[in-house]
Structures are given as C-alpha cells and as structure tokens.
Amino acid sequence: MLDAARYRPPSRLTLTDLSFRIVGVTGIVRGLNTQMAPDGKVIGRVRFTDIFPWHGGRWQAIAAQEAPVATEYQPQE
C-alpha cells in the first residue's frame, strides 16, 4: 500500500465534520476525509475514527478505522 502511494495521482485531501471526544484518558476523533482531483472533482470520501490514548505526556495514535462513502456514479466517456 505504501509503495502504491507514490504513484497516486495529484489530489487534495480535506477533513470535514470533525468531532473530538475524550473518554477517560482516550481521545476519539471522527470525521470525513474527501479526496479531490486538481479540477475539483471528488475522487472519493471516507468516514474515519482515530483513537489516541494520553500516554507518556502525549497523545499517541493506536488505532484507525475508515469506511468508504458512496459517491455519485460518473460513467467513463
């Protein structure tokens, strides 16, 4: 997956619908990540949840989950 990332076409990632909640010593971040082509066309969207416990005086990422969000079908020309 990391090897394929260097061949990814140019795009812009935008985070929206962000929410952050602390439960005990754990931070939970949720949001929507939208990938757009240089022309502004939406390439894809994923909803995500990231988990960050407070450990050793800092937030440490320990888990992440993503789920694709359906986008409008656009047939190839």
C-alpha positions in Angstrom: 0.0 0.0 0.0 2.8 2.4 0.9 4.6 1.6 -2.4 1.5 2.3 -4.4 1.0 5.7 -2.7 3.9 7.3 -4.6 2.0 6.6 -7.8 -1.2 8.2 -6.6 -2.4 11.0 -9.0 -2.3 14.6 -7.7 -5.1 15.3 -5.4 -6.2 17.4 -2.3 -7.4 15.9 0.9 -9.9 17.9 3.0 -11.1 17.0 6.5 -14.6 18.0 7.5 -17.3 17.0 10.0 -14.6 16.7 12.7 -15.6 15.8 16.2 -13.3 15.1 19.2 -14.3 13.4 22.4 -12.3 12.5 25.5 -13.3 9.4 27.4 -11.1 8.9 30.5 -7.5 9.1 29.1 -8.5 8.3 25.5 -9.3 10.8 22.7 -11.6 9.8 19.9 -11.6 11.7 16.6 -14.2 11.2 13.9 -14.6 12.9 10.6 -15.0 12.8 6.8 -11.9 12.8 4.5 -12.6 13.9 1.0 -10.1 13.4 -1.9 -10.5 15.8 -4.8 -8.7 16.0 -8.2 -7.0 19.2 -9.2 -10.1 20.1 -11.2 -12.2 19.9 -8.0 -13.9 16.7 -8.9 -14.5 14.4 -5.9 -12.4 11.2 -6.3 -13.5 9.5 -3.0 -14.7 10.0 0.5 -14.1 8.0 3.7 -15.5 8.3 7.2 -12.9 7.7 9.8 -12.4 7.2 13.5 -9.0 7.5 15.1 -8.1 6.6 18.7 -5.5 8.4 20.8 -4.7 7.5 24.4 -2.8 10.0 26.5 0.4 8.2 27.4 3.8 9.4 28.5 2.7 13.0 28.4 1.4 13.0 24.8 -1.4 11.7 22.6 -0.4 8.5 20.8 -2.3 7.2 17.8 -3.0 3.5 18.4 -5.9 2.7 16.0 -7.7 4.0 12.9 -10.7 2.8 11.0 -12.0 4.0 7.6 -15.2 3.3 5.7 -15.8 4.4 2.2 -18.7 6.7 1.5 -20.6 6.2 -1.8 -20.1 9.0 -4.4 -22.2 9.8 -7.4 -21.6 7.4 -10.3 -19.9 9.1 -13.2 -19.6 6.9 -16.3 -16.4 6.9 -18.3 -16.5 8.8 -21.6 
